[in-house]
Amino acid sequence: MTRVRLTRALAALLAAVAGITPVSACQSRSPAASFHRGVSTPPVRRDLPLAHRVVLGHRGGVEQAHENTMAAFDDAISVGVDYIETDVRHSADGVAFLLHDPVLPDACTPYAGLEVRVLNAVHLAEVRCAGQPLPRLSDLVSRLERPDAARISVMVEVKDVDPLGVRDELAPLGWSRVLIQSFDLAALREIEQASPQVRTCPLFWTADVADRALAVTHDCVGPEFHAVDAGLVAKAHAAGAVVFPFTVDDPAAMRSLIELGVDGLITDRPRLAREALGLDHHRNQARQPQ
């Protein structure tokens, strides 16, 4: 027996004793075998569709409270949303607050009309939007850690902020409950490259962006709902991505999108969406995209 054959025979014998199947240098491992989302989380899975279509409360929802306030988030939790969708803006000193627009709207006093980025966290703590405090991202994370919200996930839009900083603040929830969205494909690509265990969702207004979005991630796509057609849904599902269109508040539009096969509805009216989806008041157990 030549030295090469002897070496191979010994390797095979040792592998058999250890219960290991040898892998040659030119043989690639599956993604599930080589990559995990984290120490305590399962391998990446792209198996779809969901157990049922999900409801995402846009900025929490505006049916009972001002958007992006803890009151809105509490209402969304009581309704039984699957996700709370929200937006992050940074203060002048880098604190993450939950607000959609770069400028404080008229409902937010005493600094209405000023840019969030020129105010520090102390000033923003004074702000009241329709009588409600302006919440920090950390406030929402803490709320979602409470037992009554343990099954609810969060979908956070990053705008002109450090996406990795937002990622870090969301970490206590566990990655299975986090979805980071943005119109900025570069920001999502940065997250994908630094932390592939974090699910991402490109947002776009027109269907022609879908291919570029799916080149960044196979987790999710978030088209404006008028851009959704059967072809877009089929393309996303073929890539393993869920389709979460925004922002759908009309019952007829909700039904049309459901017929097209979307996986969830981002809506200001989560109660109405749950009715359109045929869900009862209590949140069903849904398998989240993992």
C-alpha positions as CSV (number, residue, x, y, z in Angstrom):
1,M,0.0,0.0,0.0
2,T,1.4,3.4,-0.9
3,R,1.8,6.2,1.6
4,V,-1.1,8.1,0.1
5,R,-3.4,5.1,0.3
6,L,-2.3,4.4,3.8
7,T,-3.0,8.0,4.9
8,R,-6.5,7.9,3.3
9,A,-7.2,4.5,5.0
10,L,-6.2,5.8,8.4
11,A,-8.3,9.0,7.9
12,A,-11.3,6.9,6.9
13,L,-10.8,4.6,9.9
14,L,-10.5,7.5,12.3
15,A,-13.6,9.1,10.8
16,A,-15.6,5.9,11.2
17,V,-14.6,5.5,14.8
18,A,-15.6,9.1,15.5
19,G,-18.9,8.8,13.6
20,I,-17.9,11.5,11.1
21,T,-18.4,11.5,7.4
22,P,-15.2,12.8,5.7
23,V,-15.6,15.9,3.5
24,S,-13.1,16.4,0.7
25,A,-11.4,19.7,0.1
26,C,-13.4,20.2,-3.1
27,Q,-16.7,19.2,-1.5
28,S,-18.8,22.2,-0.2
29,R,-20.9,22.2,2.9
30,S,-24.5,23.3,2.8
31,P,-25.4,26.8,4.1
32,A,-27.4,25.2,6.9
33,A,-24.3,23.2,8.0
34,S,-21.8,26.1,7.8
35,F,-23.8,29.1,9.0
36,H,-26.1,29.7,11.9
37,R,-27.9,32.9,12.9
38,G,-26.4,32.8,16.4
39,V,-25.3,30.6,19.2
40,S,-28.8,29.8,20.4
41,T,-30.8,30.2,17.1
42,P,-31.4,27.6,14.4
43,P,-29.8,27.5,11.0
44,V,-31.0,29.9,8.3
45,R,-34.2,28.7,6.8
46,R,-36.0,30.0,3.7
47,D,-39.0,27.7,3.8
48,L,-42.2,29.4,2.9
49,P,-45.1,30.2,2.9
50,L,-45.9,31.2,6.4
51,A,-48.4,29.3,8.5
52,H,-50.7,32.2,8.1
53,R,-50.5,35.7,6.7
54,V,-49.3,38.2,9.2
55,V,-50.4,41.7,10.2
56,L,-47.8,44.4,10.7
57,G,-48.9,47.5,12.6
58,H,-47.5,50.5,10.6
59,R,-46.0,52.8,13.2
60,G,-48.0,50.8,15.7
61,G,-51.2,51.8,14.0
62,V,-53.3,55.0,14.2
63,E,-56.7,53.6,15.1
64,Q,-56.5,54.5,18.8
65,A,-53.4,56.6,19.3
66,H,-50.8,58.8,17.7
67,E,-48.4,57.0,15.5
68,N,-45.0,55.8,16.8
69,T,-45.9,56.3,20.5
70,M,-46.0,53.8,23.3
71,A,-49.8,54.2,23.3
72,A,-49.9,53.1,19.7
73,F,-47.6,50.1,20.3
74,D,-49.6,49.1,23.3
75,D,-52.8,49.2,21.2
76,A,-51.1,47.1,18.5
77,I,-50.1,44.5,21.1
78,S,-53.7,44.3,22.4
79,V,-55.0,43.9,18.9
80,G,-52.7,41.0,18.3
81,V,-50.4,42.2,15.5
82,D,-47.6,39.9,14.4
83,Y,-45.1,42.8,13.9
84,I,-44.8,46.3,15.2
85,E,-43.4,48.4,12.3
86,T,-41.6,51.6,13.3
87,D,-38.9,54.1,12.2
88,V,-35.7,55.2,13.8
89,R,-34.1,58.7,13.8
90,H,-31.0,59.7,15.8
91,S,-30.8,62.7,18.0
92,A,-27.8,65.1,17.8
93,D,-26.0,63.0,20.4
94,G,-26.8,59.7,18.7
95,V,-29.8,58.3,20.7
96,A,-32.3,56.3,18.6
97,F,-35.8,57.8,18.8
98,L,-38.9,56.4,17.0
99,L,-40.1,59.0,14.5
100,H,-40.9,58.8,10.8
101,D,-40.1,62.2,9.5
102,P,-36.7,64.1,9.9
103,V,-38.7,67.1,11.2
104,L,-40.9,67.0,14.2
105,P,-44.5,67.4,13.0
106,D,-47.0,70.0,14.3
107,A,-48.4,67.4,16.8
108,C,-45.1,67.2,18.6
109,T,-44.4,70.1,20.9
110,P,-42.5,72.2,22.0
111,Y,-40.1,71.7,19.1
112,A,-42.4,71.2,16.2
113,G,-40.7,72.1,12.9
114,L,-37.2,71.4,14.1
115,E,-35.1,68.6,12.7
116,V,-34.6,65.6,15.1
117,R,-30.9,65.5,14.4
118,V,-30.3,69.0,15.8
119,L,-31.9,68.2,19.1
120,N,-30.2,66.2,21.8
121,A,-31.8,63.4,23.8
122,V,-32.6,65.7,26.7
123,H,-34.6,68.0,24.5
124,L,-36.4,65.2,22.7
125,A,-37.4,63.7,26.1
126,E,-39.4,66.9,26.5
127,V,-41.4,66.4,23.3
128,R,-45.0,65.3,23.5
129,C,-46.8,64.1,20.3
130,A,-50.5,64.4,20.8
131,G,-49.8,64.4,24.5
132,Q,-47.6,61.2,24.3
133,P,-43.8,61.1,24.9
134,L,-41.5,60.5,22.0
135,P,-40.2,57.0,22.6
136,R,-36.7,55.7,22.3
137,L,-35.9,52.5,20.5
138,S,-34.8,51.1,23.8
139,D,-38.3,51.8,25.2
140,L,-39.9,49.6,22.5
141,V,-37.4,46.8,23.0
142,S,-38.1,46.8,26.7
143,R,-41.9,46.7,26.0
144,L,-41.5,43.8,23.7
145,E,-39.5,41.9,26.3
146,R,-42.6,41.8,28.6
147,P,-44.6,38.5,28.7
148,D,-47.7,39.8,26.9
149,A,-45.6,40.8,23.9
150,A,-43.3,37.7,23.8
151,R,-44.7,36.5,20.4
152,I,-44.6,39.9,18.7
153,S,-41.7,40.8,16.3
154,V,-40.5,44.2,15.3
155,M,-39.8,45.7,11.8
156,V,-37.6,48.7,12.1
157,E,-36.9,51.1,9.2
158,V,-33.5,52.6,9.2
159,K,-33.1,56.0,7.5
160,D,-30.2,58.3,7.9
161,V,-28.8,56.4,10.9
162,D,-26.1,53.9,11.6
163,P,-27.7,50.5,10.7
164,L,-25.3,48.5,12.8
165,G,-26.1,50.7,15.8
166,V,-29.8,49.9,15.4
167,R,-29.0,46.3,15.0
168,D,-27.1,46.3,18.3
169,E,-30.1,47.9,20.1
170,L,-32.4,45.2,18.8
171,A,-30.2,42.3,19.8
172,P,-31.9,41.6,23.2
173,L,-35.0,40.5,21.4
174,G,-33.3,37.7,19.5
175,W,-32.9,37.8,15.8
176,S,-35.9,35.6,15.1
177,R,-38.0,38.6,16.2
178,V,-36.2,41.3,14.3
179,L,-36.6,42.5,10.7
180,I,-34.7,45.6,9.6
181,Q,-36.1,47.5,6.5
182,S,-34.9,50.4,4.4
183,F,-35.1,52.0,1.0
184,D,-31.3,52.2,1.2
185,L,-30.0,49.0,-0.3
186,A,-26.4,49.9,0.8
187,A,-27.5,50.1,4.4
188,L,-29.1,46.7,4.2
189,R,-26.1,45.2,2.4
190,E,-23.9,46.5,5.3
191,I,-26.1,44.6,7.7
192,E,-26.1,41.5,5.6
193,Q,-22.3,41.5,5.3
194,A,-21.7,42.3,9.0
195,S,-24.5,40.1,10.5
196,P,-26.0,37.7,8.0
197,Q,-28.1,36.3,10.9
198,V,-30.2,39.5,10.9
199,R,-33.2,39.5,8.6
200,T,-33.5,42.4,6.2
201,C,-36.3,43.8,4.0
202,P,-35.7,46.2,1.1
203,L,-38.5,48.8,0.5
204,F,-39.3,50.0,-2.9
205,W,-42.0,52.0,-4.8
206,T,-41.9,50.3,-8.2
207,A,-41.6,46.6,-9.2
208,D,-38.5,47.2,-11.4
209,V,-36.4,47.4,-8.1
210,A,-37.4,43.9,-7.1
211,D,-34.4,42.2,-8.8
212,R,-31.9,44.5,-7.1
213,A,-33.7,44.0,-3.8
214,L,-33.5,40.3,-4.0
215,A,-29.8,40.5,-4.9
216,V,-29.3,42.0,-1.4
217,T,-31.5,39.6,0.7
218,H,-33.7,36.6,0.3
219,D,-35.5,37.3,3.6
220,C,-38.3,39.8,2.6
221,V,-39.3,42.4,0.1
222,G,-41.4,45.4,1.0
223,P,-43.0,46.9,-2.1
224,E,-45.5,49.8,-2.1
225,F,-48.8,47.9,-2.4
226,H,-49.7,49.3,-5.9
227,A,-46.5,47.7,-7.2
228,V,-47.5,44.2,-6.3
229,D,-48.6,41.7,-8.9
230,A,-48.6,38.0,-9.3
231,G,-45.2,38.1,-11.0
232,L,-43.5,40.0,-8.2
233,V,-45.0,37.6,-5.6
234,A,-43.9,34.6,-7.6
235,K,-40.4,35.9,-8.0
236,A,-40.0,36.7,-4.3
237,H,-41.3,33.4,-3.2
238,A,-39.0,31.6,-5.7
239,A,-36.1,33.3,-4.0
240,G,-37.4,32.3,-0.6
241,A,-38.5,35.8,0.4
242,V,-41.8,36.9,2.0
243,V,-43.7,39.8,0.6
244,F,-44.9,42.5,3.0
245,P,-46.4,45.4,1.0
246,F,-47.0,48.8,2.5
247,T,-49.2,50.7,3.5
248,V,-52.6,49.0,3.0
249,D,-55.6,50.5,4.7
250,D,-58.4,49.8,2.3
251,P,-60.4,46.5,2.8
252,A,-60.7,45.9,-1.0
253,A,-57.0,46.4,-1.5
254,M,-56.3,44.0,1.4
255,R,-58.4,41.3,-0.2
256,S,-56.8,41.8,-3.6
257,L,-53.3,41.5,-2.2
258,I,-54.3,38.4,-0.2
259,E,-55.5,36.8,-3.5
260,L,-52.2,37.6,-5.1
261,G,-50.5,35.6,-2.3
262,V,-48.7,38.3,-0.2
263,D,-47.5,37.0,3.2
264,G,-48.5,40.0,5.3
265,L,-50.0,43.4,5.3
266,I,-48.3,46.6,6.7
267,T,-51.2,48.7,7.7
268,D,-52.3,51.7,9.8
269,R,-55.5,49.7,10.6
270,P,-54.5,46.4,12.1
271,R,-58.0,45.6,13.4
272,L,-59.3,45.9,9.9
273,A,-56.4,43.8,8.5
274,R,-57.1,41.0,10.9
275,E,-60.7,41.0,9.8
276,A,-59.6,40.9,6.2
277,L,-57.3,38.0,6.9
278,G,-60.0,36.1,8.9
279,L,-58.1,36.2,12.1
280,D,-59.8,36.4,15.5
281,H,-58.9,39.0,18.1
282,H,-56.3,36.8,19.7
283,R,-53.0,36.4,17.9
284,N,-52.6,33.0,16.3
285,Q,-49.2,31.2,16.5
286,A,-47.5,32.0,13.2
287,R,-44.2,30.7,12.0
288,Q,-42.1,33.7,11.4
289,P,-39.8,33.9,8.3
290,Q,-36.5,32.6,9.7
